[in-house]
Amino acid sequence: MHDFLNDTRFAGIKRFEKKLWLSSPTMHGEEQHWVDEAIQTNWVSTVGANINEVEKLMAEYVGVKYAVGLSCGTSALHLATKLAGEKLYGQARPNAGTLQGHRVFCSDVTFDASINPVAYEDGEAVFIDTERDTWNMDPAALEKAFELYPEVKLVVVAHLYGTPGKMDEIKAICDRHGALIVEDAAESLGAKYRLNGQWVETGALGDYNAISFNGNKIITGSAGGLFLTDSREDADKVRKWSTQSREAAPWYQHEEIGYNYRMSNIIAGVIRGQIPHLDEHIAQKKAIYERYREGFKGLPVSMNPIDFENSIPNYWLSCMIIDGDAMAPMVRGEQDYLYRSEPGKSSPHEILDAIAAFNAEGRPIWKPMHMQPIYRTHAFITVEGNGRGRSNAYIAGSGVDVGADIFRRGLCLPSDNKMTAEQQAVVIEIIKRCFR
């Protein structure tokens, strides 16, 4: 590991006494009140006033009729995916998922919680390449995927780092092909997208929608998630599945596979205390993004892109990408990496190691799903068609892979809303000096 603290490029910069986090929970006090009330009234279970209120408030905020409180965002995504599979292909047998034998088109640059529910339901994910305007699913690649696999009827779309994807184009393509959409809004609670001239919250853009309250999200319960829908029938089905699919009998009776996925009333108390601060957190995250963008002027880098005309992000994570001609040599293995410093250039891992040396947390861009060892046998579709096996010693071709390029040149910056402007200025200065 390079000794950044004694590198003359960073002379005069002091190490932060307290760590600057990528994105940590920000508590305000109301959370304790609702947690205490749950304990004092003995509603320490997966039912209670906190859950009811969180479901009500968040359904109103997002603009849907129903919300179902679940243990985490992944459980919400799982039941959304399961429900879509049942609608498309019928009720599954107890020893099989609803997507068995079927392919599903999925965002490629995302956290694997978006994708794993497809495997839970015995489906096969097909990864759709990323576009550069928002770093989300590329509609042109999605259209190409339907040409190759016209039988597909389900698309899982994630909004990366709180920035909505091109949902007008994606929804139009899915409508033409009779496909349903599972919307993963885990990272984008509070973000909005202009759909048919109307601003719509993420979490209300798909046929089945999920959000997360994980510890690093824009508001948190330490855990927890919501399934969001306008369908009473779908909400009731998810409530049933999430409580072990218990039937209305005086004994435990089960006609379907169920899950222990319901939200805790304690966790709901934390979320209930966070909800009034959602817009405040978004404003703080936006200020962080704008300070980075201003501070990086003159550097050969750019921020994670946003379609400001058609979307209002929640700015959950601020990210940057290094210009191609300013990339210093860097290679990655499966669990390690190696880079070399060059004057006027830098690399994601040099920057991440530099800020880590001064006690600040960053992270690489999410590694694309088609590059993950577990999914390397799955299809990957780009605007050119099949994205696998594109290299050839004898035939020229671009072999475009946008997601891999963003992963190679990009990184997530410290984006904690408790970081002061003065602390952020130091982070910016460290990054500037990486290019010396």
C-alpha positions as a Markdown table, in Angstrom:
| # | Residue | x | y | z |
|---|---|---|---|---|
| 1 | Met | 0.0 | 0.0 | 0.0 |
| 2 | His | 1.3 | 3.4 | -1.0 |
| 3 | Asp | 2.2 | 5.7 | 1.9 |
| 4 | Phe | -0.1 | 8.7 | 1.1 |
| 5 | Leu | 0.4 | 10.4 | 4.4 |
| 6 | Asn | 4.1 | 10.9 | 3.6 |
| 7 | Asp | 3.7 | 11.5 | -0.1 |
| 8 | Thr | 4.8 | 15.1 | -0.8 |
| 9 | Arg | 1.8 | 15.6 | -3.1 |
| 10 | Phe | -0.4 | 15.6 | 0.0 |
| 11 | Ala | 1.8 | 17.8 | 2.2 |
| 12 | Gly | -0.2 | 19.9 | 4.6 |
| 13 | Ile | -3.3 | 17.8 | 4.6 |
| 14 | Lys | -4.3 | 16.4 | 8.0 |
| 15 | Arg | -6.0 | 13.1 | 8.5 |
| 16 | Phe | -9.6 | 13.4 | 9.6 |
| 17 | Glu | -10.0 | 12.6 | 13.3 |
| 18 | Lys | -13.4 | 11.0 | 12.7 |
| 19 | Lys | -14.1 | 8.9 | 9.6 |
| 20 | Leu | -16.0 | 10.4 | 6.8 |
| 21 | Trp | -18.5 | 7.7 | 5.6 |
| 22 | Leu | -19.8 | 7.0 | 2.2 |
| 23 | Ser | -23.4 | 7.2 | 3.5 |
| 24 | Ser | -24.2 | 6.5 | 7.1 |
| 25 | Pro | -27.5 | 6.8 | 9.1 |
| 26 | Thr | -28.5 | 10.3 | 10.2 |
| 27 | Met | -30.7 | 10.3 | 13.3 |
| 28 | His | -32.8 | 13.2 | 14.6 |
| 29 | Gly | -34.4 | 12.2 | 17.8 |
| 30 | Glu | -38.0 | 11.4 | 16.8 |
| 31 | Glu | -36.9 | 7.8 | 16.0 |
| 32 | Gln | -36.3 | 7.1 | 19.8 |
| 33 | His | -39.8 | 8.3 | 20.6 |
| 34 | Trp | -41.5 | 5.8 | 18.3 |
| 35 | Val | -39.2 | 3.0 | 19.3 |
| 36 | Asp | -39.8 | 3.6 | 23.0 |
| 37 | Glu | -43.6 | 3.7 | 22.4 |
| 38 | Ala | -43.5 | 0.4 | 20.7 |
| 39 | Ile | -41.6 | -1.1 | 23.6 |
| 40 | Gln | -43.8 | 0.6 | 26.3 |
| 41 | Thr | -47.0 | -0.6 | 24.6 |
| 42 | Asn | -45.5 | -4.1 | 24.1 |
| 43 | Trp | -46.0 | -4.0 | 20.3 |
| 44 | Val | -42.6 | -5.7 | 19.8 |
| 45 | Ser | -43.6 | -7.8 | 16.9 |
| 46 | Thr | -44.3 | -7.6 | 13.1 |
| 47 | Val | -47.6 | -5.7 | 13.8 |
| 48 | Gly | -48.2 | -2.4 | 15.4 |
| 49 | Ala | -49.0 | 1.3 | 14.9 |
| 50 | Asn | -45.5 | 2.2 | 13.6 |
| 51 | Ile | -45.8 | -0.3 | 10.7 |
| 52 | Asn | -49.3 | 1.0 | 9.9 |
| 53 | Glu | -48.2 | 4.6 | 9.9 |
| 54 | Val | -45.1 | 3.9 | 7.8 |
| 55 | Glu | -47.2 | 2.2 | 5.2 |
| 56 | Lys | -49.7 | 5.0 | 5.2 |
| 57 | Leu | -47.2 | 7.9 | 5.1 |
| 58 | Met | -44.9 | 6.3 | 2.4 |
| 59 | Ala | -47.8 | 5.3 | 0.2 |
| 60 | Glu | -49.0 | 8.9 | 0.3 |
| 61 | Tyr | -45.5 | 10.3 | -0.3 |
| 62 | Val | -44.8 | 8.0 | -3.3 |
| 63 | Gly | -48.3 | 8.4 | -4.7 |
| 64 | Val | -49.6 | 4.8 | -4.6 |
| 65 | Lys | -52.6 | 3.4 | -2.9 |
| 66 | Tyr | -50.9 | 0.6 | -0.9 |
| 67 | Ala | -47.6 | -0.1 | 0.8 |
| 68 | Val | -46.6 | -3.3 | 2.6 |
| 69 | Gly | -43.9 | -3.1 | 5.2 |
| 70 | Leu | -41.3 | -5.8 | 4.8 |
| 71 | Ser | -38.0 | -6.8 | 6.5 |
| 72 | Cys | -35.7 | -5.3 | 3.9 |
| 73 | Gly | -35.6 | -4.0 | 0.3 |
| 74 | Thr | -34.5 | -7.4 | -0.9 |
| 75 | Ser | -37.6 | -9.1 | 0.5 |
| 76 | Ala | -39.7 | -6.4 | -1.2 |
| 77 | Leu | -37.9 | -7.1 | -4.5 |
| 78 | His | -38.3 | -10.9 | -4.1 |
| 79 | Leu | -42.0 | -10.7 | -3.5 |
| 80 | Ala | -42.5 | -8.2 | -6.3 |
| 81 | Thr | -40.6 | -10.6 | -8.6 |
| 82 | Lys | -42.5 | -13.6 | -7.4 |
| 83 | Leu | -45.8 | -11.8 | -7.9 |
| 84 | Ala | -44.9 | -10.8 | -11.4 |
| 85 | Gly | -43.9 | -14.4 | -12.2 |
| 86 | Glu | -47.3 | -15.7 | -10.9 |
| 87 | Lys | -49.2 | -13.1 | -12.9 |
| 88 | Leu | -47.3 | -14.1 | -16.0 |
| 89 | Tyr | -47.0 | -17.9 | -15.6 |
| 90 | Gly | -49.4 | -19.0 | -12.9 |
| 91 | Gln | -48.9 | -20.3 | -9.3 |
| 92 | Ala | -45.7 | -22.2 | -8.9 |
| 93 | Arg | -45.4 | -25.6 | -7.2 |
| 94 | Pro | -44.0 | -25.6 | -3.6 |
| 95 | Asn | -40.6 | -26.8 | -4.9 |
| 96 | Ala | -40.3 | -24.4 | -7.8 |
| 97 | Gly | -40.2 | -20.7 | -8.4 |
| 98 | Thr | -42.7 | -18.7 | -10.4 |
| 99 | Leu | -40.1 | -17.9 | -13.1 |
| 100 | Gln | -38.8 | -21.5 | -13.6 |
| 101 | Gly | -37.8 | -21.9 | -17.3 |
| 102 | His | -38.1 | -18.2 | -18.1 |
| 103 | Arg | -35.7 | -15.4 | -18.8 |
| 104 | Val | -35.9 | -11.9 | -17.3 |
| 105 | Phe | -34.3 | -8.8 | -18.6 |
| 106 | Cys | -32.4 | -7.0 | -15.8 |
| 107 | Ser | -30.3 | -3.8 | -15.2 |
| 108 | Asp | -26.6 | -4.7 | -15.4 |
| 109 | Val | -25.0 | -2.0 | -13.3 |
| 110 | Thr | -26.7 | -2.5 | -9.9 |
| 111 | Phe | -26.3 | -4.2 | -6.6 |
| 112 | Asp | -27.0 | -7.9 | -6.8 |
| 113 | Ala | -30.1 | -7.6 | -4.5 |
| 114 | Ser | -31.9 | -6.4 | -7.7 |
| 115 | Ile | -31.0 | -9.6 | -9.5 |
| 116 | Asn | -30.9 | -12.4 | -7.0 |
| 117 | Pro | -34.8 | -12.5 | -6.6 |
| 118 | Val | -34.9 | -13.7 | -10.2 |
| 119 | Ala | -32.7 | -16.7 | -9.2 |
| 120 | Tyr | -34.8 | -17.2 | -6.0 |
| 121 | Glu | -37.8 | -17.8 | -8.3 |
| 122 | Asp | -35.7 | -20.1 | -10.6 |
| 123 | Gly | -35.6 | -17.6 | -13.5 |
| 124 | Glu | -32.6 | -16.7 | -15.7 |
| 125 | Ala | -31.4 | -13.1 | -15.6 |
| 126 | Val | -30.4 | -11.6 | -19.0 |
| 127 | Phe | -28.4 | -8.4 | -18.4 |
| 128 | Ile | -29.0 | -5.3 | -20.4 |
| 129 | Asp | -26.2 | -2.8 | -20.9 |
| 130 | Thr | -26.0 | 0.7 | -19.5 |
| 131 | Glu | -26.4 | 4.0 | -21.2 |
| 132 | Arg | -24.1 | 7.0 | -20.5 |
| 133 | Asp | -26.8 | 9.7 | -19.9 |
| 134 | Thr | -27.9 | 8.3 | -16.5 |
| 135 | Trp | -25.9 | 5.1 | -16.0 |
| 136 | Asn | -29.1 | 3.1 | -16.1 |
| 137 | Met | -30.6 | 0.5 | -18.4 |
| 138 | Asp | -30.1 | 1.4 | -22.0 |
| 139 | Pro | -33.5 | 1.4 | -23.9 |
| 140 | Ala | -31.7 | 0.7 | -27.2 |
| 141 | Ala | -30.1 | -2.4 | -25.7 |
| 142 | Leu | -33.4 | -3.4 | -24.2 |
| 143 | Glu | -35.0 | -3.2 | -27.6 |
| 144 | Lys | -32.2 | -5.3 | -29.0 |
| 145 | Ala | -32.8 | -7.9 | -26.2 |
| 146 | Phe | -36.4 | -8.2 | -27.2 |
| 147 | Glu | -35.3 | -8.9 | -30.8 |
| 148 | Leu | -33.1 | -11.8 | -29.5 |
| 149 | Tyr | -35.6 | -13.1 | -26.9 |
| 150 | Pro | -39.1 | -12.0 | -27.9 |
| 151 | Glu | -40.6 | -14.4 | -25.4 |
| 152 | Val | -39.5 | -12.5 | -22.4 |
| 153 | Lys | -42.3 | -10.8 | -20.4 |
| 154 | Leu | -40.5 | -9.3 | -17.4 |
| 155 | Val | -38.0 | -6.5 | -16.9 |
| 156 | Val | -36.3 | -5.6 | -13.7 |
| 157 | Val | -35.2 | -1.9 | -13.7 |
| 158 | Ala | -33.0 | -0.2 | -11.0 |
| 159 | His | -32.3 | 3.5 | -10.6 |
| 160 | Leu | -28.6 | 3.7 | -9.9 |
| 161 | Tyr | -27.4 | 6.0 | -7.1 |
| 162 | Gly | -30.7 | 7.7 | -6.8 |
| 163 | Thr | -30.9 | 8.9 | -10.5 |
| 164 | Pro | -34.0 | 7.6 | -12.4 |
| 165 | Gly | -33.5 | 5.8 | -15.7 |
| 166 | Lys | -35.2 | 6.6 | -19.0 |
| 167 | Met | -38.5 | 5.2 | -17.9 |
| 168 | Asp | -40.6 | 6.8 | -20.6 |
| 169 | Glu | -38.6 | 4.8 | -23.3 |
| 170 | Ile | -38.4 | 1.7 | -21.2 |
| 171 | Lys | -42.1 | 1.6 | -20.4 |
| 172 | Ala | -43.0 | 2.2 | -24.1 |
| 173 | Ile | -40.7 | -0.7 | -25.1 |
| 174 | Cys | -42.2 | -3.0 | -22.5 |
| 175 | Asp | -45.7 | -2.0 | -23.4 |
| 176 | Arg | -45.0 | -2.9 | -27.1 |
| 177 | His | -43.8 | -6.3 | -26.1 |
| 178 | Gly | -46.4 | -7.0 | -23.4 |
| 179 | Ala | -43.8 | -7.1 | -20.6 |
| 180 | Leu | -44.2 | -6.2 | -16.9 |
| 181 | Ile | -41.8 | -4.1 | -15.0 |
| 182 | Val | -40.4 | -4.6 | -11.5 |
| 183 | Glu | -39.0 | -1.3 | -10.4 |
| 184 | Asp | -36.1 | -1.3 | -7.9 |
| 185 | Ala | -36.3 | 2.1 | -6.3 |
| 186 | Ala | -34.2 | 1.0 | -3.3 |
| 187 | Glu | -31.6 | 3.7 | -3.9 |
| 188 | Ser | -33.9 | 6.4 | -5.3 |
| 189 | Leu | -36.6 | 7.1 | -2.7 |
| 190 | Gly | -37.7 | 10.7 | -3.2 |
| 191 | Ala | -36.5 | 10.9 | -6.8 |
| 192 | Lys | -39.0 | 11.9 | -9.5 |
| 193 | Tyr | -39.3 | 11.3 | -13.2 |
| 194 | Arg | -41.3 | 13.2 | -15.8 |
| 195 | Leu | -43.6 | 10.6 | -17.4 |
| 196 | Asn | -46.0 | 11.7 | -20.0 |
| 197 | Gly | -45.6 | 15.3 | -18.8 |
| 198 | Gln | -46.3 | 14.5 | -15.2 |
| 199 | Trp | -43.8 | 14.2 | -12.3 |
| 200 | Val | -44.0 | 10.7 | -10.8 |
| 201 | Glu | -42.1 | 9.4 | -7.8 |
| 202 | Thr | -39.8 | 6.5 | -8.3 |
| 203 | Gly | -41.5 | 3.6 | -6.6 |
| 204 | Ala | -44.6 | 4.3 | -8.6 |
| 205 | Leu | -43.2 | 3.8 | -12.1 |
| 206 | Gly | -43.4 | 0.0 | -12.4 |
| 207 | Asp | -46.1 | -2.7 | -12.3 |
| 208 | Tyr | -44.5 | -3.9 | -9.0 |
| 209 | Asn | -42.2 | -1.5 | -7.0 |
| 210 | Ala | -39.8 | -1.8 | -4.1 |
| 211 | Ile | -37.9 | 0.6 | -1.9 |
| 212 | Ser | -35.3 | 0.1 | 0.9 |
| 213 | Phe | -34.6 | 1.5 | 4.3 |
| 214 | Asn | -31.2 | -0.1 | 4.7 |
| 215 | Gly | -28.7 | 1.6 | 6.9 |
| 216 | Asn | -27.0 | 3.5 | 4.1 |
| 217 | Lys | -30.1 | 4.8 | 2.3 |
| 218 | Ile | -31.5 | 8.3 | 2.1 |
| 219 | Ile | -33.7 | 7.5 | 5.2 |
| 220 | Thr | -33.2 | 4.3 | 7.2 |
| 221 | Gly | -34.6 | 2.0 | 9.8 |
| 222 | Ser | -31.3 | 0.1 | 9.9 |
| 223 | Ala | -33.3 | -2.4 | 7.8 |
| 224 | Gly | -36.8 | -2.6 | 6.3 |
| 225 | Gly | -38.3 | -2.1 | 2.9 |
| 226 | Leu | -41.7 | -1.6 | 1.2 |
| 227 | Phe | -43.6 | -3.2 | -1.6 |
| 228 | Leu | -45.6 | -0.4 | -3.3 |
| 229 | Thr | -48.6 | -0.9 | -5.6 |
| 230 | Asp | -52.0 | 0.5 | -6.7 |
| 231 | Ser | -53.5 | -3.0 | -6.6 |
| 232 | Arg | -55.3 | -4.1 | -3.4 |
| 233 | Glu | -55.1 | -7.7 | -4.6 |
| 234 | Asp | -51.4 | -7.5 | -5.0 |
| 235 | Ala | -50.9 | -5.8 | -1.7 |
| 236 | Asp | -53.0 | -8.5 | 0.1 |
| 237 | Lys | -51.0 | -11.3 | -1.6 |
| 238 | Val | -47.7 | -9.8 | -0.5 |
| 239 | Arg | -49.0 | -9.4 | 3.0 |
| 240 | Lys | -50.0 | -13.1 | 3.0 |
| 241 | Trp | -46.7 | -14.4 | 1.6 |
| 242 | Ser | -44.7 | -12.2 | 4.0 |
| 243 | Thr | -46.4 | -13.8 | 7.0 |
| 244 | Gln | -45.7 | -17.4 | 6.1 |
| 245 | Ser | -48.8 | -17.6 | 3.9 |
| 246 | Arg | -51.0 | -18.4 | 6.8 |
| 247 | Glu | -54.7 | -19.1 | 5.8 |
| 248 | Ala | -57.8 | -18.0 | 7.7 |
| 249 | Ala | -58.2 | -21.1 | 9.8 |
| 250 | Pro | -58.1 | -21.6 | 13.6 |
| 251 | Trp | -54.9 | -23.7 | 13.2 |
| 252 | Tyr | -51.8 | -23.1 | 11.1 |
| 253 | Gln | -52.9 | -23.9 | 7.5 |
| 254 | His | -50.8 | -23.2 | 4.4 |
| 255 | Glu | -51.8 | -23.5 | 0.8 |
| 256 | Glu | -48.8 | -21.6 | -0.6 |
| 257 | Ile | -45.1 | -21.2 | 0.2 |
| 258 | Gly | -44.6 | -18.3 | 2.6 |
| 259 | Tyr | -41.8 | -16.2 | 4.0 |
| 260 | Asn | -41.0 | -14.5 | 7.3 |
| 261 | Tyr | -40.6 | -11.2 | 5.6 |
| 262 | Arg | -42.8 | -8.8 | 7.6 |
| 263 | Met | -41.3 | -5.5 | 8.9 |
| 264 | Ser | -40.6 | -5.2 | 12.7 |
| 265 | Asn | -42.6 | -2.6 | 14.6 |
| 266 | Ile | -39.3 | -1.5 | 16.2 |
| 267 | Ile | -37.6 | -0.9 | 12.9 |
| 268 | Ala | -40.8 | 0.8 | 11.7 |
| 269 | Gly | -40.4 | 3.2 | 14.6 |
| 270 | Val | -37.0 | 4.3 | 13.4 |
| 271 | Ile | -38.4 | 4.8 | 9.9 |
| 272 | Arg | -41.4 | 6.7 | 11.2 |
| 273 | Gly | -39.1 | 9.1 | 12.9 |
| 274 | Gln | -37.0 | 9.5 | 9.7 |
| 275 | Ile | -39.8 | 10.2 | 7.3 |
| 276 | Pro | -40.2 | 13.9 | 8.2 |
| 277 | His | -36.6 | 14.4 | 7.3 |
| 278 | Leu | -36.6 | 12.8 | 3.8 |
| 279 | Asp | -36.7 | 16.1 | 1.9 |
| 280 | Glu | -34.1 | 17.6 | 4.2 |
| 281 | His | -31.8 | 14.7 | 3.5 |
| 282 | Ile | -32.3 | 15.0 | -0.2 |
| 283 | Ala | -31.4 | 18.7 | -0.1 |
| 284 | Gln | -28.2 | 17.9 | 1.9 |
| 285 | Lys | -27.2 | 15.2 | -0.6 |
| 286 | Lys | -27.9 | 17.6 | -3.5 |
| 287 | Ala | -25.6 | 20.2 | -1.9 |
| 288 | Ile | -22.8 | 17.6 | -1.7 |
| 289 | Tyr | -23.2 | 16.7 | -5.3 |
| 290 | Glu | -23.1 | 20.4 | -6.4 |
| 291 | Arg | -20.0 | 21.1 | -4.3 |
| 292 | Tyr | -18.2 | 18.2 | -5.9 |
| 293 | Arg | -19.2 | 19.3 | -9.3 |
| 294 | Glu | -17.9 | 22.8 | -8.7 |
| 295 | Gly | -14.8 | 21.6 | -7.0 |
| 296 | Phe | -13.8 | 19.3 | -9.8 |
| 297 | Lys | -13.8 | 22.0 | -12.5 |
| 298 | Gly | -10.5 | 21.9 | -14.3 |
| 299 | Leu | -9.9 | 18.2 | -13.5 |
| 300 | Pro | -10.2 | 15.5 | -16.2 |
| 301 | Val | -13.3 | 14.0 | -14.5 |
| 302 | Ser | -17.1 | 14.4 | -14.5 |
| 303 | Met | -19.8 | 13.6 | -12.1 |
| 304 | Asn | -22.4 | 10.8 | -12.4 |
| 305 | Pro | -24.7 | 12.1 | -15.1 |
| 306 | Ile | -28.3 | 13.3 | -14.6 |
| 307 | Asp | -31.1 | 13.9 | -17.1 |
| 308 | Phe | -32.2 | 17.2 | -15.5 |
| 309 | Glu | -34.9 | 17.8 | -18.0 |
| 310 | Asn | -36.8 | 14.6 | -17.2 |
| 311 | Ser | -35.7 | 13.6 | -13.7 |
| 312 | Ile | -35.1 | 15.0 | -10.2 |
| 313 | Pro | -32.7 | 12.6 | -8.4 |
| 314 | Asn | -32.4 | 12.2 | -4.7 |
| 315 | Tyr | -28.6 | 12.5 | -5.0 |
| 316 | Trp | -28.1 | 9.5 | -2.7 |
| 317 | Leu | -24.4 | 8.9 | -3.8 |
| 318 | Ser | -22.2 | 11.4 | -5.6 |
| 319 | Cys | -19.9 | 9.6 | -8.0 |
| 320 | Met | -17.2 | 10.6 | -10.5 |
| 321 | Ile | -15.7 | 9.1 | -13.6 |
| 322 | Ile | -12.2 | 9.8 | -14.9 |
| 323 | Asp | -11.7 | 10.9 | -18.5 |
| 324 | Gly | -10.3 | 8.0 | -20.6 |
| 325 | Asp | -7.1 | 9.8 | -21.5 |
| 326 | Ala | -6.5 | 10.7 | -17.9 |
| 327 | Met | -6.6 | 7.1 | -16.6 |
| 328 | Ala | -3.4 | 5.9 | -15.1 |
| 329 | Pro | -2.7 | 2.2 | -15.5 |
| 330 | Met | -4.9 | 0.0 | -13.3 |
| 331 | Val | -5.8 | -3.7 | -13.3 |
| 332 | Arg | -8.2 | -5.6 | -11.1 |
| 333 | Gly | -8.4 | -9.3 | -10.2 |
| 334 | Glu | -11.3 | -10.9 | -8.5 |
| 335 | Gln | -10.5 | -9.6 | -5.0 |
| 336 | Asp | -7.4 | -7.4 | -5.5 |
| 337 | Tyr | -6.1 | -4.6 | -7.6 |
| 338 | Leu | -2.9 | -2.9 | -8.8 |
| 339 | Tyr | -2.2 | 0.6 | -10.1 |
| 340 | Arg | 0.6 | 2.9 | -11.0 |
| 341 | Ser | 0.8 | 6.7 | -10.4 |
| 342 | Glu | 1.5 | 8.9 | -13.4 |
| 343 | Pro | 1.8 | 12.7 | -13.5 |
| 344 | Gly | -1.4 | 14.3 | -14.6 |
| 345 | Lys | -3.3 | 11.1 | -14.4 |
| 346 | Ser | -5.0 | 9.0 | -11.7 |
| 347 | Ser | -7.2 | 5.9 | -11.3 |
| 348 | Pro | -10.2 | 5.0 | -9.1 |
| 349 | His | -8.2 | 2.9 | -6.7 |
| 350 | Glu | -5.4 | 5.4 | -6.3 |
| 351 | Ile | -8.1 | 8.0 | -5.4 |
| 352 | Leu | -9.9 | 5.5 | -3.1 |
| 353 | Asp | -6.7 | 4.6 | -1.4 |
| 354 | Ala | -5.7 | 8.2 | -1.0 |
| 355 | Ile | -8.9 | 9.3 | 0.7 |
| 356 | Ala | -8.9 | 6.2 | 2.8 |
| 357 | Ala | -5.4 | 7.1 | 4.1 |
| 358 | Phe | -6.9 | 10.4 | 5.3 |
| 359 | Asn | -9.9 | 8.5 | 6.9 |
| 360 | Ala | -12.6 | 8.9 | 4.3 |
| 361 | Glu | -14.7 | 6.2 | 2.8 |
| 362 | Gly | -15.3 | 5.8 | -1.0 |
| 363 | Arg | -16.2 | 2.8 | -3.1 |
| 364 | Pro | -15.8 | 1.5 | -6.6 |
| 365 | Ile | -18.8 | 1.7 | -8.9 |
| 366 | Trp | -21.1 | -1.3 | -8.6 |
| 367 | Lys | -19.4 | -4.1 | -10.6 |
| 368 | Pro | -21.7 | -5.0 | -13.5 |
| 369 | Met | -23.7 | -8.1 | -13.0 |
| 370 | His | -22.6 | -9.7 | -16.3 |
| 371 | Met | -19.0 | -9.5 | -14.9 |
| 372 | Gln | -19.9 | -11.2 | -11.6 |
| 373 | Pro | -18.5 | -14.8 | -11.4 |
| 374 | Ile | -21.9 | -16.2 | -10.4 |
| 375 | Tyr | -23.6 | -14.8 | -13.5 |
| 376 | Arg | -20.8 | -15.1 | -16.2 |
| 377 | Thr | -22.8 | -17.8 | -18.0 |
| 378 | His | -25.8 | -15.6 | -18.4 |
| 379 | Ala | -26.6 | -13.6 | -21.5 |
| 380 | Phe | -25.5 | -9.9 | -21.7 |
| 381 | Ile | -27.1 | -7.6 | -24.4 |
| 382 | Thr | -25.7 | -4.4 | -25.7 |
| 383 | Val | -26.9 | -2.0 | -28.4 |
| 384 | Glu | -24.9 | -4.3 | -30.8 |
| 385 | Gly | -26.7 | -7.5 | -29.7 |
| 386 | Asn | -25.0 | -10.3 | -27.9 |
| 387 | Gly | -22.3 | -8.8 | -25.6 |
| 388 | Arg | -20.5 | -12.1 | -25.0 |
| 389 | Gly | -17.6 | -13.3 | -27.1 |
| 390 | Arg | -17.2 | -10.1 | -29.0 |
| 391 | Ser | -13.4 | -10.1 | -29.2 |
| 392 | Asn | -11.9 | -11.6 | -32.3 |
| 393 | Ala | -8.3 | -11.5 | -33.6 |
| 394 | Tyr | -9.5 | -11.3 | -37.2 |
| 395 | Ile | -12.7 | -9.3 | -37.3 |
| 396 | Ala | -12.8 | -5.7 | -36.3 |
| 397 | Gly | -15.6 | -4.5 | -34.0 |
| 398 | Ser | -16.1 | -2.2 | -31.1 |
| 399 | Gly | -17.4 | -4.7 | -28.6 |
| 400 | Val | -19.2 | -1.9 | -26.7 |
| 401 | Asp | -19.6 | -2.5 | -23.0 |
| 402 | Val | -20.7 | 0.7 | -21.3 |
| 403 | Gly | -21.2 | -0.8 | -17.9 |
| 404 | Ala | -17.7 | -2.3 | -17.8 |
| 405 | Asp | -16.2 | 1.1 | -18.9 |
| 406 | Ile | -18.0 | 3.0 | -16.1 |
| 407 | Phe | -16.9 | 0.4 | -13.6 |
| 408 | Arg | -13.3 | 0.7 | -14.8 |
| 409 | Arg | -13.1 | 4.5 | -14.6 |
| 410 | Gly | -15.7 | 5.4 | -11.9 |
| 411 | Leu | -15.9 | 5.6 | -8.2 |
| 412 | Cys | -18.4 | 6.6 | -5.4 |
| 413 | Leu | -17.4 | 9.5 | -3.3 |
| 414 | Pro | -17.9 | 10.3 | 0.4 |
| 415 | Ser | -21.6 | 11.4 | 0.4 |
| 416 | Asp | -22.6 | 11.4 | 4.0 |
| 417 | Asn | -25.0 | 14.2 | 4.7 |
| 418 | Lys | -23.2 | 14.9 | 8.0 |
| 419 | Met | -20.0 | 15.8 | 6.2 |
| 420 | Thr | -19.3 | 19.5 | 6.4 |
| 421 | Ala | -18.5 | 21.7 | 3.5 |
| 422 | Glu | -15.0 | 22.2 | 5.0 |
| 423 | Gln | -14.5 | 18.4 | 5.2 |
| 424 | Gln | -15.7 | 18.0 | 1.7 |
| 425 | Ala | -13.3 | 20.6 | 0.5 |
| 426 | Val | -10.4 | 18.6 | 1.9 |
| 427 | Val | -11.7 | 15.5 | 0.1 |
| 428 | Ile | -11.8 | 17.5 | -3.1 |
| 429 | Glu | -8.2 | 18.7 | -2.5 |
| 430 | Ile | -7.0 | 15.2 | -2.0 |
| 431 | Ile | -8.5 | 14.1 | -5.3 |
| 432 | Lys | -7.0 | 17.1 | -7.1 |
| 433 | Arg | -3.6 | 16.2 | -5.8 |
| 434 | Cys | -4.0 | 12.6 | -7.1 |
| 435 | Phe | -3.7 | 14.1 | -10.6 |
| 436 | Arg | -0.4 | 15.9 | -9.9 |
